[in-house]
Amino acid sequence: MLVGSISLWAAEGIFGMGTAGAQIGGVAMSLGLISALMIAADFPHPPAASTTLIVSLGLIGRWQEFVALMIACLLYTSDAA
């Protein structure tokens, strides 16, 4: 999730706020980063890429939704451990 947020923020800085290029760039950067992190950690987890995609597409619009999704991810991760 954080990778998606950071990628979208970086892409908006590079391509311009609210442009189609920013959204496409954010999606490409977020999926590339999360894939590289999963490969480097030798921990394939496809749902991580889908959550990153949800955030980088901007489907999480309010900070309350972001916090709720972060809490859900933490609970899911703690349950898996």
N, C-alpha and C positions, 0 to 999 in steps of 0.2 A: 504494500500500500504506500509506504513512504517512497519507494522507487517511482511509482506512478505519479505521486504528487510532485516530487522533485523534477521529474522529467517534463511534466506539463509546465511547471513554472519556468524551467530552463528553455523549453521550446517557445514559450510565449515571449521570453526575452530575446530569443534569436530571430523568430519569424514574425513577431508582432502580436500584440494581445488580441485575442478573439478572431484571429484569421484561420482559414482552413489549413494553411500551412503549419500553423502552431499546433493544431489538433493532430494532423498527420505526423508532424515531427515529434510531438509528445508521445504518440502511440508507438512510433518506430523506436524512439529512444527508450521508452519504458520496457517494451518487450525485449529489446536488445540487452538492456542492462540486467533485467531479471533473469534472462536466459544465461547470460555470462556469469552471474552470481550463482545460479543453480549448478552450472557446469563446474565452476571453480570450487564450490563447496561439495561437489559430488553428491548432491541432494536433489534429485529430480522431483518436483512437486508441481504438476500442471495447474492445480487450483491457485497457486501463487501468481501465475501468469494471468489467470482470468481476473483475479482481484485487482491486479495492477492495471489491467486493461479497463476495468470498470472505472477506476479512479482517473486514469489518463484520458479517457473519453469525456470526462466531465459529468458523468452520470451521478456523481455525488456532489450536490450543489451547495449544501449548507454545512457548516462546521459540525452541527449536531449529528448529521448523517455520517460524517467522517469519523467522529468520536465513537458512534455506535458500531460502525464497521470495524474500527480498530479494537474495540473491546471484544467484539465477536471473534476476531482473528486471534486475539490473545487467549480467550477462553478455549477456542478450538485447539490452539497450539499446546496449551497447558494440559488439555485432556489427552492429547496424543503422546505426550511425553511420559 
